[in-house]
Amino acid sequence: MPQLNPNPWFAILLFTWMVFLYFLPTKIMGHTFPSEQAAQTLHFSEPENWPWPWL
């Protein structure tokens, strides 16, 4: 039964995992973003009271 022969399928499995674990992360992490994000301050302003005309 040829489907039980692990020789070609095991090599394909190892080669596929080698691509996923070695080549793809280096390709993905090699991309740079066009603009770096600037650090933002966490400044919260007080909300202004609404001048209700009927009060």
C-alpha positions, 0 to 999 in steps of 0.5 A: 500500500503506497499511502503507508510509505512515510518516505516521501511524505515525511520529507515533504512535511519536514521541508514544509515546516522548514519553510514555515519556521525559517524562511517566512518569518525572516521575509515577514519581519524584513518589512519596514513601515513607511512611518514610525508611530510617535509616542503619545502622551496620556493627557485627558482634559476635563469635560466642559459643562454644557450651559443648559438654557432651561436651568 
